[in-house]
């Protein structure tokens, strides 16, 4: 196997979005034409240990490390990502109608800060095409999450209709659904982080499906607003909170663009602060998933102890390569051994108890 450190300098010479397309194209070639390579990839990059498995949402998660939404927008890479050791994959964000997203360039790499800035704008192939792809896979060997959002041209008044279409479409082809109203890259989307819409969408979702529907929130909300929104979501049927999406706090990243959302190492502290605030309030009420700036086992372990049942990575995967998932899982197990813990469930939220 080629070492990632040997090839990433060449990858970094490509435009970030082109580089992502190359990776996606390679993954699709392996899945569709060279599937016999998947077991070999899995034997190198996966790390399986029963002590890392959990039953959440009545589904088995073999390990707590998931791929965050945004990497596999169109659900084209799921078998490849599973072979790299991910315990679950969240595909999307999917919108009802296909859309090309915002103008390019819209993805920027800050290598010295292990961070990204993106203004993609929910570019995806749309509900129908992605649904057909997922239908062929589901149920799958690892849990799948569907991250859904409204189309750019859909007004705030009609946004509920977009989410209703998407929930109906994916309720039978995923293990959980995520309401994404926290991306900074669709005009007006974050305005939906309000009491009325939160109440309406989760009340509606509970009438459509028994699958768990989760809320993904932004790290830029004021503490009072964040707690209030999440409380209302839980009161009206949300089964979990994902914290956090990217940030529009451009002061975190030197030479940041004045648009789009920032992810990666520079988001770590802000994301954890928001997550910790939520966990302090809601750990005993619901399932929490932490994402934002997680790039090693120590940070993952910190989030688990703070109350995260699961964690997600994205930017760190790009900067540290395909062995990262294995290293995080191996590291979590080593930290568990040091703490004298037999099963991962024993450390979830231990800082809250």
C-alpha positions in Angstrom: 0.0 0.0 0.0 1.2 3.5 -0.8 1.8 5.7 2.2 -0.4 8.7 2.3 2.4 11.1 3.4 4.2 10.2 0.1 1.3 11.2 -2.1 -0.4 14.0 -0.3 2.1 16.6 -1.5 1.0 15.8 -5.0 -2.7 15.9 -3.9 -2.1 19.3 -2.4 -1.0 20.6 -5.8 -4.5 20.1 -7.1 -7.4 22.4 -6.5 -9.1 21.0 -3.3 -12.4 20.3 -5.1 -10.6 18.6 -8.0 -8.6 16.5 -5.5 -11.9 15.4 -3.8 -13.3 14.5 -7.2 -10.2 12.4 -8.0 -10.6 10.5 -4.6 -14.3 10.0 -5.3 -13.6 8.8 -8.8 -11.0 6.3 -7.5 -13.4 5.1 -4.8 -16.1 4.5 -7.4 -13.7 2.6 -9.7 -12.8 0.3 -6.8 -16.4 -0.2 -5.8 -17.8 -0.8 -9.3 -14.9 -2.5 -11.1 -12.3 -3.7 -8.6 -14.4 -4.8 -5.6 -12.0 -7.6 -4.8 -9.7 -4.8 -3.5 -12.1 -3.8 -0.7 -11.2 -6.7 1.6 -7.5 -6.0 1.2 -8.1 -2.3 2.0 -10.2 -3.3 5.0 -7.6 -5.7 6.3 -5.1 -2.8 6.4 -7.2 0.1 7.6 -10.0 -1.4 9.7 -9.7 -2.0 13.5 -12.4 -4.2 15.0 -12.9 -4.8 18.7 -16.1 -5.6 20.4 -15.2 -3.3 23.2 -15.7 -0.3 20.9 -19.2 -1.4 19.7 -22.4 0.2 20.9 -26.1 -0.3 20.3 -27.6 3.2 19.5 -31.0 3.8 17.9 -31.4 0.0 18.1 -28.6 -0.4 15.6 -25.0 -1.7 16.2 -22.3 0.8 15.7 -19.0 -1.2 15.5 -16.9 1.7 16.5 -17.7 5.4 17.4 -15.9 7.1 14.4 -18.1 8.2 11.6 -17.6 10.1 8.4 -19.4 13.5 8.7 -21.8 14.7 6.1 -20.3 16.7 3.2 -17.6 14.2 2.2 -19.9 11.7 0.5 -22.5 14.0 -0.7 -24.1 11.6 -3.2 -23.6 8.3 -1.4 -21.2 7.1 -4.0 -18.4 6.0 -1.6 -20.1 4.1 1.2 -18.4 0.7 0.6 -15.0 2.3 0.2 -15.4 4.3 3.4 -16.5 1.2 5.3 -13.3 -0.5 4.1 -11.3 2.3 5.6 -12.8 1.4 9.0 -15.5 4.0 9.6 -18.1 2.8 12.1 -20.9 4.6 10.3 -21.3 7.0 7.3 -23.5 10.1 7.1 -24.1 10.9 3.4 -25.4 14.2 2.0 -26.4 16.9 2.4 -29.2 16.0 0.0 -31.8 18.4 -1.3 -35.0 17.6 -3.1 -33.9 18.9 -6.5 -30.3 18.5 -7.9 -28.3 21.7 -7.5 -24.8 22.7 -8.6 -24.0 24.7 -5.4 -22.2 28.1 -5.2 -19.8 29.6 -7.6 -16.2 28.2 -7.7 -13.7 28.4 -6.2 -15.6 27.4 -3.1 -13.2 25.0 -1.2 -10.0 26.2 0.3 -7.2 24.3 2.0 -5.1 25.8 4.8 -2.4 23.2 5.2 -0.4 24.9 7.9 -3.5 25.0 10.1 -5.0 21.6 9.1 -8.2 23.4 8.3 -10.6 23.9 5.4 -13.0 26.6 4.4 -15.9 25.7 2.2 -18.8 27.5 0.5 -20.1 24.5 -1.4 -23.8 25.3 -1.1 -25.3 21.8 -0.9 -24.1 20.7 -4.3 -25.6 17.3 -4.9 -27.5 15.1 -7.4 -30.8 15.4 -5.7 -33.3 13.2 -3.9 -34.2 10.8 -6.7 -30.8 9.8 -7.9 -29.2 9.5 -4.5 -32.2 7.5 -3.2 -31.8 4.9 -5.9 -28.1 4.5 -5.1 -28.8 4.1 -1.3 -31.8 1.7 -2.0 -29.3 -0.7 -3.6 -27.2 -0.8 -0.5 -29.6 -0.6 2.4 -29.7 -2.2 4.9 -25.9 -2.0 5.1 -23.2 -3.6 7.2 -22.6 -0.3 9.1 -25.2 2.3 10.0 -26.0 5.0 7.5 -27.2 8.5 8.2 -29.1 10.8 5.8 -28.2 14.5 6.1 -31.0 16.6 4.5 -31.4 20.3 3.6 -33.6 22.6 1.6 -32.8 23.8 -2.0 -31.2 27.2 -2.3 -34.2 28.6 -4.3 -36.8 27.3 -1.7 -38.1 30.1 0.4 -38.1 30.0 4.2 -41.9 29.8 4.1 -41.7 26.7 1.9 -38.7 25.1 3.6 -40.8 22.7 5.6 -42.0 21.1 2.3 -38.5 20.3 1.2 -37.7 18.6 4.5 -41.0 16.7 4.4 -40.2 15.3 0.9 -36.7 14.2 2.0 -37.9 12.5 5.3 -40.5 10.6 3.3 -37.9 9.6 0.7 -35.2 8.4 3.0 -37.0 7.1 6.1 -36.8 3.5 4.9 -33.2 3.7 3.6 -31.1 5.0 6.5 -30.6 4.4 10.2 -31.1 8.0 11.2 -31.9 11.4 9.6 -30.2 14.7 10.2 -32.0 18.0 9.8 -29.4 20.4 8.5 -30.4 24.0 9.1 -26.9 25.1 10.3 -24.8 25.2 7.1 -23.6 28.8 6.5 -23.6 28.3 2.7 -27.3 28.4 1.8 -28.8 31.9 2.1 -31.3 32.0 4.9 -30.7 28.5 6.0 -29.5 29.4 9.5 -32.5 31.6 9.9 -34.5 28.3 10.3 -32.7 27.8 13.6 -35.7 29.4 15.4 -38.4 28.1 17.7 -41.3 28.0 15.2 -39.5 26.0 12.6 -37.8 23.7 15.0 -41.1 22.8 16.6 -42.8 22.4 13.2 -40.2 20.2 11.6 -39.7 17.8 14.5 -43.5 17.5 15.1 -43.9 16.7 11.4 -41.0 14.2 11.3 -42.5 12.3 14.2 -45.7 11.7 12.2 -43.8 10.4 9.2 -41.2 8.0 10.6 -40.1 6.1 13.7 -36.5 6.4 12.6 -34.5 8.8 14.8 -34.4 12.3 13.5 -31.5 14.5 14.8 -30.7 18.2 14.7 -27.3 19.5 13.6 -26.5 22.9 15.0 -24.0 25.7 14.3 -21.2 26.6 16.7 -21.9 30.3 16.4 -25.2 30.5 18.3 -25.4 32.3 21.6 -25.5 29.9 24.5 -29.1 30.8 25.5 -30.3 30.4 21.9 -28.5 27.1 21.4 -29.9 25.6 24.5 -33.4 26.8 23.8 -33.4 25.5 20.2 -32.1 22.1 21.3 -34.6 21.9 24.1 -37.5 22.6 21.8 -36.2 20.1 19.3 -36.1 17.4 22.0 -39.5 18.3 23.3 -41.0 17.8 19.9 -39.4 14.5 19.0 -35.7 14.9 18.1 -33.7 11.9 19.1 -30.3 13.5 19.2 -28.1 16.5 18.6 -25.0 16.8 16.4 -22.7 19.5 17.4 -21.3 21.2 15.5 -21.4 22.4 11.9 -18.7 24.7 10.4 -18.1 28.2 11.8 -18.3 31.6 10.4 -16.0 33.0 13.0 -13.3 34.0 10.5 -11.0 35.3 13.3 -10.0 31.7 14.0 -8.2 31.3 10.7 -5.4 33.6 9.5 -6.1 34.8 5.9 -9.6 33.3 6.0 -12.0 34.1 3.2 -14.9 36.3 4.1 -17.5 33.7 3.2 -18.2 30.0 3.8 -17.7 27.8 6.8 -14.4 26.8 8.5 -13.6 23.3 9.7 -10.6 21.5 11.0 -8.1 22.1 13.8 -8.9 25.8 14.2 -12.5 24.9 15.0 -11.6 22.4 17.8 -11.9 24.7 20.8 -15.0 26.4 19.7 -16.8 23.2 18.7 -15.9 21.5 22.0 -17.1 24.5 24.0 -20.5 24.3 22.3 -20.7 20.6 22.6 -19.7 20.7 26.3 -22.4 23.3 27.0 -25.0 21.0 25.3 -23.8 17.9 27.0 -24.0 19.6 30.4 -27.7 20.3 29.8 -28.8 17.3 27.7 -26.5 14.3 28.2 -29.1 12.4 30.3 -31.9 13.2 27.9 -30.7 12.3 24.4 -28.0 10.9 22.2 -25.2 13.4 21.4 -22.7 13.3 18.5 -19.6 15.5 18.5 -17.9 16.8 15.3 -15.5 19.6 14.7 -11.7 19.6 15.0 -11.3 16.0 16.1 -8.0 14.7 14.6 -6.7 12.2 17.1 -7.6 9.6 19.7 -7.0 12.0 22.6 -9.6 14.5 21.3 -12.0 11.8 20.4 -11.7 10.3 23.9 -12.2 13.8 25.4 -15.5 14.2 23.5 -16.7 10.7 24.5 -16.0 11.4 28.2 -17.8 14.7 27.8 -21.0 12.9 26.6 -20.6 12.1 23.0 -21.9 8.6 22.1 -20.4 9.0 18.7 -17.9 11.3 17.0 -17.4 12.3 13.4 -14.4 13.4 11.3 -13.9 15.1 7.9 -11.1 17.7 7.6 -8.7 15.6 9.7 -9.2 12.7 7.3 -8.0 14.9 4.4 -4.9 16.0 6.2 -4.0 12.8 8.0 -5.1 10.2 5.5 -6.9 6.9 5.4 -5.2 5.4 8.4 -6.7 8.0 10.8 -9.8 6.0 11.6 -7.8 3.0 12.7 -5.4 5.2 14.7 -8.2 6.9 16.5 -9.9 3.6 17.4 -6.7 1.9 18.5 -5.9 5.0 20.6 -9.4 5.0 22.2 -8.9 1.4 23.2 -5.5 2.1 24.7 -6.9 5.0 26.7 -9.7 2.8 27.9 -7.2 0.2 29.1 -5.3 2.9 31.0 -8.5 3.9 32.7 -9.4 0.2 33.5 -12.5 0.3 31.3 -13.8 -2.8 29.6 -16.4 -1.3 27.2 -16.7 2.1 25.5 -20.1 2.5 27.0 -18.5 2.9 30.4 -16.7 6.1 29.4 -19.5 7.8 27.6 -20.3 11.0 29.6 -18.2 10.0 32.5 -17.3 13.6 33.0 -21.0 14.4 33.5 -21.5 11.8 36.2 
